[in-house]
Structures are given as structure tokens and as C-alpha cells.
Amino acid sequence: MEFRTVQFHQRKHVALVAHDNKKRDLLEWAKYNRETLAEFEIYATGTTGLLLQETLDLPIIRFKSGPLGGDQQIGAKIAEGEIDFLVFFWDPLEPQPHDPDVKALLRIAQVWNILIATNRVSADFIISSPLIRETYQRRVPVYKRNISALMRG
């Protein structure tokens, strides 16, 4: 498989997403990390974005609610190289009507090799890393060339 190197944005772009019963955890985490988050471009799904705006008093780029397409909108931004870091406090024990969208969002973040935090511990470790403030190169597959090679097969 062929790869290319992509640089994270100098000012990191982070997407903050949380299922309903994880919103409080995300808001507490965001409030604790407000000063660092103020250095980022912040994206969020519907209700979570509104709650973050009220809690942090920071600009938030808001998408639709997750079940109404917000997860997919964030996934598209990841695929376009616009988002460097996904914080998604999800609840694996609570059934979600849009579970395929949740899995697709986590999959696309993995495919494009961005930072992914799915709980407070992983979010704390990532945001406190010295690398979060540095220019960082990540490897991503060159899908067009790889697919063409497979087709020739």
C-alpha cells in the first residue's frame, strides 16, 4: 500500500461529539481544557455544539444533530482533511438509532489516521501531549493509486 505524508493544521481542528448520556462528561472535560481548546478550531454536532458554546464561550462550528446527519458531516470534514482530532464520548452500552453513522464516523477517523479519543482518559492523554501544539506529520494511504493497482490486479 502506498502512503503520503499529511501535516496536521498548525492550529488544530477538533471535532467534539457526545451521546446524550455522555454530554455532561464531555462538557466537564471541555471546561477543564478550555484554555487549550481556545487555541483550536472547534467543530461539533447540533446539541453538543450549542452546549459547548454556552459552557465555553468560544466559537463553535456546528453541524446537524448526530442522528440527523451531523456525524456524517463531521466524517466528510475528516475525509477532506479539515479535522485533525475527533473527541467522541460515545456510550457503547446504550443502543443508538443512528449506530451505523457512529460506526462510520469512527471508521473514517481511523481510515484517515487522525487522533481519536472515545473517553475522558484518552482525551486527557492526547490533549496534554506536547505533540498537540507542534506541527505533526501523519501518514495516510493514497487510496486512488491503491484502488487502481487493485483493479489492475
N, C-alpha and C positions, 0 to 999 in steps of 0.2 A: 504494500500500500504506500502511496506517495503522500507526503505531508508538506505543508508550508508553515512558515512561522508568522504569527499574527501578534501584534502588540496590543495589550490592554490599553484603554484610554488613560492618559495621564491623570485626568480627573475621573475616577472610576464611576461607572454607571451600574447601579444596583437596582434590582427588582425585589420588592418586598411583597410577599403574598402570605396569607394565613387563612386556614379554615376557621369557621365561626368559633369553635371552642378553643382555638389556639390564638385568636386575635389578642387577647389580654397578654399572653406571653410575648408576642411579637411587639406589642406596644411598650411593654416594660423594657424589653431588650433595646428597642429603638430609642426610648427615652434615656436609658443609661448610656447609650452610644451616640447621643445627639451630636456632640461636637465633631466626632469623626464623620458621621453621616452628613453633616453640613458641608463637608468637603466633596461630597458625591453628588452626582445627578441621580435623583431617586424616581423610580417608576413603581407603580402599584396598581393592583386591581381595585375595582369600584369602592366598596365599603371600607376595605382596609386602607386605601389611599385617603379617603375622607377622614378616617380616624387618625391617621398619621399626620395629616395637615393640622388637625386640631390639637394634637398632642405635641408635635414638634415645632410648629410654627415655621415650617420650611416649605419651599415649593416642591410639589409632588406632581409628576406627570401621571395622570390617572387614565386607566383603561376601563372597559366594562367590567361588571362583576364577573368573577370566575365562571359560574355556570352559564353566563350569557355571552361568553366568548373572550373574556379578559385573559384567561390562561393562554388561549391560543394567540391573542395579540402579543403577549409577552414572549411566547415561543417564537413568533415571527421576528420580533426585535432581536432575539438571541441569534437566530439564523442569519439575520442581516448584519451581525457584528456590532449591534448597538448596546448590548448588555454584557457586562463583564462578570457579574456576580449575582446569583439568584439565592435569596433567602426565602425559603418556603417552609413555614411552620405548618406542616400538614399532620393530620391525625389518621394513622393507618388503621386504627380500630373503629373508626366511625364511617359507616357507608356514606358515600357521596354520590349524588345523582350524576355528577359530571366526572366520575372516576376515570373514564378514558382520557379526558382532557388533562387531568392531573398527571397521569402516567405519561402522556405525550409531552407535557412540559418538562418533566424530569428527564425523559429520554432525550429531548432536543438539547437540554443543557449539557448532558453527558456527551452527546454526539459532537457538539461544538466546543467541548473541552473548556467550559467556563467553571468558575468557582460555584459550588453548590453547598448550601447549609440547609439542613432539613430540621434542625432543632437548635436550641439555645447553645448547647455545648459546641457544636460545630461552628455556629455563627460567631461565638466568642473567640474561638481559636483563630478563625480566618480574619476577623476584623482587628484582632490585636497583633497579628503578624506584621513584622516590619515590611514585608513584601507588599502589603496592601497600599503603601504610599509610594512605592517605587514603580518604575517602568518595568514591565514584565513581558517576556516573550512566551507565547504558548504555541504548541503545535496543533494544527487542525488538518484533517485529511483533505486532499484535493479530490472531491467527490466526482467532479465531471470527468477528470482523467481516469480515475479508478473505475468508474462505471463504463467508460469507453473501452478500457482494457478488458473488463469482464465480458463485454458484449462481443469483442473480437475473439475471445476465449479459447 
